[in-house]
Structures are given as structure tokens and as C-alpha cells.
């Protein structure tokens, strides 16, 4: 980190979409920072494009495995800046002590929480089905029956910044909130008026379960055949965190036998092949994804929880500040720390 403030910092930006280019253009005011935007994902095949860059900026579907990391190191890359909160697409063991990694720990918990609630309401009141029915001049109500959210029980798995926002929203609906977190905030529990409990009770008592936890070894396929068997008949499952938290085969089986009454998914465990891309003129060859899309009680959105004006600008601003801190202030902000299996504050 011997770069001075007057040195040009070259950033290779992968998986660039028009909205990324716009938001980072607004956030970047320093002429010493030069971003080259690539539409391609970062993969072993495209990693050679990083020659001459000090920084690589990646998103959730870019591949940062050992092979890519070897190429980045040879090309002189010293910093990987992921413009997201999660970093499960980065081989942290392979990159440790070779290239630093920084992330965006929080950009807008409201954006994610509000989408989760939107999925709940849309599924419950069949708004997605009513929309298409009315466009076909069919004004009947048969099949669109919902339920009052008031007095229902919602289980929140993960009470970080997003979990706290969604609890506040759902408490406003008059819902009974149960929550699970490895590090419970007892002060917030008391002021917000909900109860921390274990996962088994959440599965057993919740009418709606909303997932807001990171993907770890412990949470991988947390929602599987065994956990689904413990749930209420007709439960609603919402996932706006990471796709691999749910075993999709078990989810489809639960939907088919009626154990799961609704599923709202902003993420999918094999999403990297499809999400953020246009497949409208192609066939979906992923059988599980195609099966999910066939259910009228399932809504799949394309990982758009982060997609608000405020969140995009926050992501861009924090990412640029992370890079600036590294090169100009000679410090690491929001670094992912493999050795301690966490991140620096």
C-alpha cells in the first residue's frame, strides 16, 4: 500500500450493467481513479483482462477461485473490492495473505427488508395472479383468497440490520415475531417487542419464515427436508439472503405436497447462470428453476433486493471509499478477514 494520492488507481470492473456505470459515475469524483468497465463476468477465462490493474471490482456472480486468484496476483492486482455484502463467491483460503478483499457491509437494509415484505404481501393476496387475470378481462375472485397478516406469527432467521428493519415493519402489521440469531441483541428484543428463540420453535410455530442470514457452512441448506418437515402446513418461505441456504429439491418437494404454501425467492442456489441476464429468447435448461417457475404460488425475482436508487449509490460510494482508504489513507476499511472468519469493522 505504497501508492500515493497522485498515482492513478486503475480498477477493472466486471459484470458491469448500465445502472452500475451510472451509479459509480456519480460516486467517483477523483480524477486519480480510473475505472474500466467490462460486461463480462470475472472467470478463469477473463481474468487475463486484469493485466495492468491494481484493483478488481466484482459482484456476486463473478468467480474468484484459486485459478483466478493466481492470475490476479501475477497481474499485479492487490485489492479485490466486492460491491456486495456477501463474499461466498471468493475462495478466502486461497486469497489469504496474497490479495486483500473489501466489501460493502451495509448499503440499505431497508431495500432488502421492503422487498421481502413485498414478496409476502404479493404471495398472500395473489397480486401477481390478479394482475394477469384482470388484463385478460377476468374480474373473478375465485382462487385469490388471502389471510390477514395481523396476529400471524413470522419467524425471522438472522437479526442483523436487515432483520431489524423487517421486524419493525412486521410489528407495524401487528404480527407476532419470533427470531433466531447467533448473537441476540437483547436490548433490541426488549424495545421492539419480539422473542428470540431456537430454530425448531420458529419452524414449528411460524406462518411465515423470512431468511436474513449469511451463507456459511452452518447455514448451507438450512432449509432442507428435515427442517421443512417441522414446519406448519402451508407455511410461507421468503429468501432474500443467499440461494444456497435453501435445498431447492426439498423446497420443490414441499411445494408439490402442499407442506409449503408459498415461496418468495429473490435468490436461487444456481442463480449465477441466469440472474441479471436476458434469457427471454432461450430455454431454461435448469430443471429445478423451471419447476419453481411453474408454480403459481411461487415468485422468483432476479436478486433485485439491492436494486433501489439509494442502495446503488450507497454501494458505489462505499466501494470507492474502501478503495480510497486502501491506497490513499493506507488503511483497510471493511476488509474481509479469512483468518478470523469474519470482517474488520
C-alpha positions as a Python dict, from the first residue, in 0.01 Angstrom:
ca = {
    (1, 'X'): (0, 0, 0),
    (2, 'X'): (268, 247, -103),
    (3, 'X'): (59, 424, -363),
    (4, 'X'): (34, 800, -321),
    (5, 'X'): (-274, 1013, -371),
    (6, 'X'): (-139, 1144, -705),
    (7, 'X'): (-96, 797, -859),
    (8, 'X'): (-363, 676, -1097),
    (9, 'X'): (-554, 385, -947),
    (10, 'X'): (-675, 152, -1220),
    (11, 'X'): (-986, -51, -1143),
    (12, 'X'): (-1110, -342, -1354),
    (13, 'X'): (-1488, -354, -1304),
    (14, 'X'): (-1654, -684, -1400),
    (15, 'X'): (-2018, -774, -1469),
    (16, 'X'): (-2091, -408, -1539),
    (17, 'X'): (-2452, -318, -1608),
    (18, 'X'): (-2576, 26, -1722),
    (19, 'X'): (-2701, 105, -1371),
    (20, 'X'): (-2356, 19, -1228),
    (21, 'X'): (-2186, 254, -1470),
    (22, 'X'): (-2431, 531, -1382),
    (23, 'X'): (-2409, 490, -1003),
    (24, 'X'): (-2030, 461, -995),
    (25, 'X'): (-2007, 759, -1229),
    (26, 'X'): (-2199, 964, -973),
    (27, 'X'): (-1991, 837, -681),
    (28, 'X'): (-1650, 872, -843),
    (29, 'X'): (-1524, 1230, -824),
    (30, 'X'): (-1150, 1161, -802),
    (31, 'X'): (-958, 1203, -1133),
    (32, 'X'): (-685, 974, -997),
    (33, 'X'): (-927, 681, -1009),
    (34, 'X'): (-981, 522, -1350),
    (35, 'X'): (-1246, 252, -1392),
    (36, 'X'): (-1259, 22, -1694),
    (37, 'X'): (-1600, -142, -1717),
    (38, 'X'): (-1627, -497, -1852),
    (39, 'X'): (-1962, -657, -1929),
    (40, 'X'): (-1804, -999, -1881),
    (41, 'X'): (-1811, -1188, -1555),
    (42, 'X'): (-1474, -1242, -1393),
    (43, 'X'): (-1385, -1604, -1466),
    (44, 'X'): (-1066, -1801, -1529),
    (45, 'X'): (-1112, -1715, -1897),
    (46, 'X'): (-1149, -1338, -1845),
    (47, 'X'): (-903, -1292, -1558),
    (48, 'X'): (-629, -1203, -1808),
    (49, 'X'): (-810, -872, -1863),
    (50, 'X'): (-681, -758, -1523),
    (51, 'X'): (-325, -709, -1651),
    (52, 'X'): (-214, -358, -1551),
    (53, 'X'): (-487, -303, -1290),
    (54, 'X'): (-431, -267, -915),
    (55, 'X'): (-795, -329, -822),
    (56, 'X'): (-1064, -570, -935),
    (57, 'X'): (-1427, -481, -855),
    (58, 'X'): (-1663, -780, -859),
    (59, 'X'): (-2024, -872, -791),
    (60, 'X'): (-2194, -1184, -652),
    (61, 'X'): (-2180, -1396, -968),
    (62, 'X'): (-1817, -1329, -1053),
    (63, 'X'): (-1582, -1622, -993),
    (64, 'X'): (-1285, -1557, -765),
    (65, 'X'): (-1147, -1907, -724),
    (66, 'X'): (-787, -2023, -685),
    (67, 'X'): (-720, -2019, -1059),
    (68, 'X'): (-850, -1663, -1092),
    (69, 'X'): (-660, -1552, -781),
    (70, 'X'): (-334, -1691, -925),
    (71, 'X'): (-388, -1482, -1238),
    (72, 'X'): (-480, -1170, -1042),
    (73, 'X'): (-165, -1198, -833),
    (74, 'X'): (56, -1245, -1140),
    (75, 'X'): (-107, -941, -1299),
    (76, 'X'): (-29, -720, -1001),
    (77, 'X'): (-378, -691, -851),
    (78, 'X'): (-351, -607, -481),
    (79, 'X'): (-715, -546, -389),
    (80, 'X'): (-1047, -717, -467),
    (81, 'X'): (-1342, -490, -392),
    (82, 'X'): (-1671, -676, -388),
    (83, 'X'): (-1965, -442, -432),
    (84, 'X'): (-2190, -655, -213),
    (85, 'X'): (-2223, -775, 143),
    (86, 'X'): (-2172, -1147, 86),
    (87, 'X'): (-1843, -1290, -36),
    (88, 'X'): (-1913, -1662, -69),
    (89, 'X'): (-1802, -1646, -435),
    (90, 'X'): (-1446, -1570, -322),
    (91, 'X'): (-1210, -1850, -218),
    (92, 'X'): (-1097, -1683, 103),
    (93, 'X'): (-849, -1958, 188),
    (94, 'X'): (-676, -1921, -149),
    (95, 'X'): (-665, -1541, -140),
    (96, 'X'): (-550, -1504, 222),
    (97, 'X'): (-214, -1325, 262),
    (98, 'X'): (-199, -1267, -116),
    (99, 'X'): (-466, -1012, -210),
    (100, 'X'): (-679, -805, 25),
    (101, 'X'): (-1058, -824, -2),
    (102, 'X'): (-1300, -548, 98),
    (103, 'X'): (-1678, -548, 85),
    (104, 'X'): (-1987, -333, 141),
    (105, 'X'): (-2117, -448, 481),
    (106, 'X'): (-2440, -250, 460),
    (107, 'X'): (-2585, -39, 183),
    (108, 'X'): (-2958, -21, 253),
    (109, 'X'): (-3120, -268, 490),
    (110, 'X'): (-3450, -101, 405),
    (111, 'X'): (-3421, -205, 39),
    (112, 'X'): (-3387, -575, 122),
    (113, 'X'): (-3644, -575, 401),
    (114, 'X'): (-3903, -391, 194),
    (115, 'X'): (-3865, -638, -94),
    (116, 'X'): (-3911, -928, 148),
    (117, 'X'): (-4235, -772, 274),
    (118, 'X'): (-4345, -704, -84),
    (119, 'X'): (-4300, -1074, -162),
    (120, 'X'): (-4505, -1168, 144),
    (121, 'X'): (-4792, -939, 53),
    (122, 'X'): (-4788, -1031, -315),
    (123, 'X'): (-4799, -1403, -244),
    (124, 'X'): (-5057, -1375, 33),
    (125, 'X'): (-5300, -1158, -163),
    (126, 'X'): (-5222, -1317, -503),
    (127, 'X'): (-5147, -979, -655),
    (128, 'X'): (-4928, -1137, -925),
    (129, 'X'): (-5214, -1363, -1033),
    (130, 'X'): (-5477, -1089, -1008),
    (131, 'X'): (-5267, -860, -1230),
    (132, 'X'): (-5265, -1107, -1520),
    (133, 'X'): (-5626, -1212, -1462),
    (134, 'X'): (-5755, -854, -1488),
    (135, 'X'): (-5551, -792, -1804),
    (136, 'X'): (-5746, -1081, -1955),
    (137, 'X'): (-6075, -909, -1852),
    (138, 'X'): (-6135, -1173, -1586),
    (139, 'X'): (-6264, -996, -1275),
    (140, 'X'): (-6349, -1303, -1066),
    (141, 'X'): (-6202, -1352, -720),
    (142, 'X'): (-6204, -1731, -701),
    (143, 'X'): (-5858, -1859, -611),
    (144, 'X'): (-5730, -1524, -484),
    (145, 'X'): (-5819, -1568, -117),
    (146, 'X'): (-5555, -1445, 125),
    (147, 'X'): (-5521, -1405, 502),
    (148, 'X'): (-5479, -1120, 748),
    (149, 'X'): (-5117, -1065, 843),
    (150, 'X'): (-5241, -928, 1176),
    (151, 'X'): (-5186, -1172, 1464),
    (152, 'X'): (-5000, -1422, 1244),
    (153, 'X'): (-4659, -1549, 1352),
    (154, 'X'): (-4350, -1465, 1148),
    (155, 'X'): (-4011, -1624, 1207),
    (156, 'X'): (-3709, -1408, 1125),
    (157, 'X'): (-3384, -1601, 1082),
    (158, 'X'): (-3097, -1354, 1120),
    (159, 'X'): (-3146, -1030, 1312),
    (160, 'X'): (-2879, -805, 1170),
    (161, 'X'): (-2952, -467, 1016),
    (162, 'X'): (-3194, -613, 761),
    (163, 'X'): (-3362, -839, 1014),
    (164, 'X'): (-3421, -548, 1248),
    (165, 'X'): (-3581, -338, 973),
    (166, 'X'): (-3818, -617, 871),
    (167, 'X'): (-3913, -681, 1234),
    (168, 'X'): (-4004, -314, 1269),
    (169, 'X'): (-4218, -330, 955),
    (170, 'X'): (-4397, -650, 1052),
    (171, 'X'): (-4457, -537, 1408),
    (172, 'X'): (-4642, -247, 1245),
    (173, 'X'): (-4874, -504, 1088),
    (174, 'X'): (-4950, -641, 1433),
    (175, 'X'): (-4766, -966, 1373),
    (176, 'X'): (-4619, -1190, 1642),
    (177, 'X'): (-4245, -1207, 1579),
    (178, 'X'): (-4012, -1492, 1669),
    (179, 'X'): (-3646, -1456, 1579),
    (180, 'X'): (-3324, -1652, 1573),
    (181, 'X'): (-2971, -1513, 1571),
    (182, 'X'): (-2636, -1647, 1685),
    (183, 'X'): (-2569, -1320, 1866),
    (184, 'X'): (-2904, -1198, 2001),
    (185, 'X'): (-2941, -828, 2074),
    (186, 'X'): (-3137, -843, 2398),
    (187, 'X'): (-3178, -468, 2418),
    (188, 'X'): (-3341, -456, 2077),
    (189, 'X'): (-3557, -758, 2166),
    (190, 'X'): (-3699, -568, 2463),
    (191, 'X'): (-3759, -238, 2285),
    (192, 'X'): (-3902, -392, 1965),
    (193, 'X'): (-4125, -640, 2146),
    (194, 'X'): (-4042, -979, 1998),
    (195, 'X'): (-3891, -1304, 2125),
    (196, 'X'): (-3562, -1471, 2041),
    (197, 'X'): (-3597, -1847, 2026),
    (198, 'X'): (-3447, -2154, 1861),
    (199, 'X'): (-3493, -2267, 1502),
    (200, 'X'): (-3714, -2562, 1590),
    (201, 'X'): (-3971, -2333, 1750),
    (202, 'X'): (-3958, -2099, 1452),
    (203, 'X'): (-4020, -2390, 1216),
    (204, 'X'): (-4297, -2525, 1434),
    (205, 'X'): (-4494, -2206, 1502),
    (206, 'X'): (-4435, -1966, 1212),
    (207, 'X'): (-4690, -1892, 943),
    (208, 'X'): (-4419, -1707, 752),
    (209, 'X'): (-4042, -1766, 769),
    (210, 'X'): (-3810, -1498, 631),
    (211, 'X'): (-3438, -1568, 590),
    (212, 'X'): (-3185, -1290, 652),
    (213, 'X'): (-2866, -1475, 741),
    (214, 'X'): (-2532, -1504, 558),
    (215, 'X'): (-2426, -1816, 372),
    (216, 'X'): (-2188, -2017, 589),
    (217, 'X'): (-2110, -2385, 640),
    (218, 'X'): (-2373, -2382, 913),
    (219, 'X'): (-2647, -2217, 706),
    (220, 'X'): (-2586, -2408, 381),
    (221, 'X'): (-2914, -2594, 307),
    (222, 'X'): (-3051, -2486, 644),
    (223, 'X'): (-3394, -2525, 487),
    (224, 'X'): (-3394, -2889, 386),
    (225, 'X'): (-3625, -3189, 400),
    (226, 'X'): (-3583, -3227, 777),
    (227, 'X'): (-3649, -2863, 863),
    (228, 'X'): (-3944, -2840, 624),
    (229, 'X'): (-4099, -3145, 792),
    (230, 'X'): (-4108, -2948, 1120),
    (231, 'X'): (-4296, -2655, 967),
    (232, 'X'): (-4665, -2568, 970),
    (233, 'X'): (-4878, -2697, 686),
    (234, 'X'): (-4898, -2422, 422),
    (235, 'X'): (-4606, -2218, 556),
    (236, 'X'): (-4472, -1926, 352),
    (237, 'X'): (-4094, -1914, 300),
    (238, 'X'): (-3918, -1593, 194),
    (239, 'X'): (-3550, -1586, 98),
    (240, 'X'): (-3375, -1259, 17),
    (241, 'X'): (-3034, -1362, 153),
    (242, 'X'): (-2845, -1636, -34),
    (243, 'X'): (-2987, -1911, -253),
    (244, 'X'): (-2784, -2197, -107),
    (245, 'X'): (-2949, -2154, 232),
    (246, 'X'): (-3239, -2350, 80),
    (247, 'X'): (-3213, -2701, -63),
    (248, 'X'): (-3414, -2637, -378),
    (249, 'X'): (-3502, -3004, -431),
    (250, 'X'): (-3653, -3016, -82),
    (251, 'X'): (-3835, -2687, -147),
    (252, 'X'): (-3991, -2819, -468),
    (253, 'X'): (-4097, -3138, -291),
    (254, 'X'): (-4257, -2932, -14),
    (255, 'X'): (-4442, -2720, -269),
    (256, 'X'): (-4567, -3028, -453),
    (257, 'X'): (-4708, -3195, -141),
    (258, 'X'): (-4857, -2873, -3),
    (259, 'X'): (-4639, -2851, 307),
    (260, 'X'): (-4508, -2522, 171),
    (261, 'X'): (-4796, -2298, 71),
    (262, 'X'): (-4594, -2011, -76),
    (263, 'X'): (-4233, -1932, -163),
    (264, 'X'): (-4086, -1590, -240),
    (265, 'X'): (-3728, -1615, -366),
    (266, 'X'): (-3505, -1325, -461),
    (267, 'X'): (-3214, -1567, -472),
    (268, 'X'): (-3159, -1919, -607),
    (269, 'X'): (-2876, -2159, -537),
    (270, 'X'): (-2777, -2194, -903),
    (271, 'X'): (-2859, -1835, -996),
    (272, 'X'): (-2519, -1741, -1137),
    (273, 'X'): (-2604, -1887, -1478),
    (274, 'X'): (-2926, -1688, -1518),
    (275, 'X'): (-2974, -1394, -1284),
    (276, 'X'): (-2905, -1044, -1420),
    (277, 'X'): (-2910, -1176, -1779),
    (278, 'X'): (-3177, -1186, -2053),
    (279, 'X'): (-3293, -1538, -2140),
    (280, 'X'): (-3624, -1434, -2294),
    (281, 'X'): (-3531, -1592, -2628),
    (282, 'X'): (-3377, -1903, -2478),
    (283, 'X'): (-3489, -2218, -2300),
    (284, 'X'): (-3432, -2256, -1926),
    (285, 'X'): (-3233, -2579, -1904),
    (286, 'X'): (-3213, -2576, -1524),
    (287, 'X'): (-3491, -2823, -1436),
    (288, 'X'): (-3527, -2705, -1076),
    (289, 'X'): (-3555, -2339, -1171),
    (290, 'X'): (-3803, -2425, -1447),
    (291, 'X'): (-4007, -2625, -1194),
    (292, 'X'): (-4012, -2334, -949),
    (293, 'X'): (-4133, -2101, -1223),
    (294, 'X'): (-4422, -2336, -1297),
    (295, 'X'): (-4586, -2292, -954),
    (296, 'X'): (-4846, -2016, -923),
    (297, 'X'): (-4771, -1987, -551),
    (298, 'X'): (-4402, -1911, -610),
    (299, 'X'): (-4247, -1577, -701),
    (300, 'X'): (-3887, -1569, -818),
    (301, 'X'): (-3720, -1232, -859),
    (302, 'X'): (-3374, -1187, -1005),
    (303, 'X'): (-3173, -1089, -694),
    (304, 'X'): (-3317, -738, -703),
    (305, 'X'): (-3331, -675, -329),
    (306, 'X'): (-3043, -428, -358),
    (307, 'X'): (-3194, -254, -659),
    (308, 'X'): (-3306, 85, -531),
    (309, 'X'): (-3166, 427, -616),
    (310, 'X'): (-3042, 475, -263),
    (311, 'X'): (-2880, 133, -234),
    (312, 'X'): (-2700, 158, -568),
    (313, 'X'): (-2549, 494, -477),
    (314, 'X'): (-2450, 368, -132),
    (315, 'X'): (-2284, 60, -284),
    (316, 'X'): (-2086, 274, -526),
    (317, 'X'): (-1988, 531, -262),
    (318, 'X'): (-1874, 274, -4),
    (319, 'X'): (-1684, 70, -264),
    (320, 'X'): (-1495, 378, -383),
    (321, 'X'): (-1422, 479, -23),
    (322, 'X'): (-1291, 129, 52),
    (323, 'X'): (-1051, 159, -241),
    (324, 'X'): (-953, 515, -150),
    (325, 'X'): (-881, 416, 211),
    (326, 'X'): (-655, 134, 95),
    (327, 'X'): (-445, 340, -144),
    (328, 'X'): (-462, 694, -4),
    (329, 'X'): (-520, 660, 370),
    (330, 'X'): (-312, 342, 393),
    (331, 'X'): (-580, 157, 587),
    (332, 'X'): (-823, -126, 529),
    (333, 'X'): (-1190, -44, 570),
    (334, 'X'): (-1449, -323, 561),
    (335, 'X'): (-1186, -588, 495),
    (336, 'X'): (-1297, -949, 486),
    (337, 'X'): (-1077, -1133, 733),
    (338, 'X'): (-1034, -1501, 645),
    (339, 'X'): (-812, -1579, 944),
    (340, 'X'): (-1081, -1473, 1192),
    (341, 'X'): (-1368, -1593, 969),
    (342, 'X'): (-1526, -1250, 995),
    (343, 'X'): (-1455, -898, 879),
    (344, 'X'): (-1299, -589, 1022),
    (345, 'X'): (-1542, -318, 1139),
}
